[in-house]
Each structure stands twice: as structure tokens, then as C-alpha cells.
């Protein structure tokens, strides 16, 4: 998988279609470790550590659209 660039939508589809929670974790770790630059990883880690920044990110229009599209079906 290394060397490919996936859109957020493609990554979410991959996670949804994987067979297990372990596969989801392995895929997410592979993308994080092998497909993102050090700067991208640093920025993601900073947002994940900052509760306010994470809440702002998740409240954004794009994030809400993706969550509605790929989130759990009620």
C-alpha cells in the first residue's frame, strides 16, 4: 500500500470494508506511518492531543459531511 495517496473518502471506505477492528487498526497505522510525511504526522498528533482543535475539526462542514456519509447507520 505504501506510495499510494488515498482521499479521506477512500480511507473511510477501506476502513468500513475491512473485516475486523484489528484490520482497521492495521490499515490506519500503515497509512499513518508509511504514507504521511513527518510534518503531516506531527500536525495530526497535535490536533489529536488538543481537545478544542479536535472538536473544531469534527464540527467543520467537511467532517460532518464525511461523518454522515460514512458513519454508523442508525
Residue pairs with C-beta under 8 A, 6 or more apart in sequence:
1 30
1 31
1 34
1 35
2 30
2 34
2 35
3 35
4 35
5 35
6 14
6 31
6 35
8 66
9 66
9 69
9 70
11 27
11 31
12 66
12 69
12 70
13 70
14 27
15 24
15 27
15 28
16 70
18 24
18 27
32 41
32 44
33 41
36 44
46 53
47 53
47 54
47 57
48 54
57 63
58 64
58 67
